[in-house]
Amino acid sequence: MHGDHVGGLIADGKLAFPNATIHAGQEDADFWLSKANLDKASAEMKGFFQGAMASVNPYVEVGKFKPLKGNTDLLPGIKAVPAHGHTPGHNVYVVESKGQKLVLWGDLMHVAAVQFVEPQVTISFDVDSKPAAVERKKAYADAAKGRYLVGSAHLPFPGLGHIRAEGKSYVWVPVDYQQVR
Ligand SMILES: [Zn+2]
């Protein structure tokens, strides 16, 4: 529920997607939408809580927010899988169709030039950096082994590709992009 991931849910003070049901990990809702957590947060952290509340609470109020608890099938072929650490309820999303697989990492990693070479390097925005690094390493290893397509929010265009292991590091191999017909 960081602002750069939920900020687009509201436009001109109204629901940008009034027909949508918004999903996020239960632990993220418990953490970011808590008035008590906002009150005790440091001055520089308060904005993170306020941003989450401004974006998600309007959906909660009209019954359009549904938290996810653990592994959840959202639609046939689309599954939420907990990868907690960066935020308490951070999920990755697994999309499968006709034997092909895409895993959307969300905020699992942030700086390609550093975190593929040294997966243990964390970022100050991690709420809990230790499990964040553990989940990142797990996801990298699985993607390299499974040879499936990966998408991540903070990768340069096109943001989709494969990774391969090289010693204790990983190499990002972006897809060649082409016109969709
Ligand atoms: Zn984030």
Residues whose N, C-alpha, C, O or C-beta is under 5 A from the ligand:
A	BS01	ZN	H2 D107
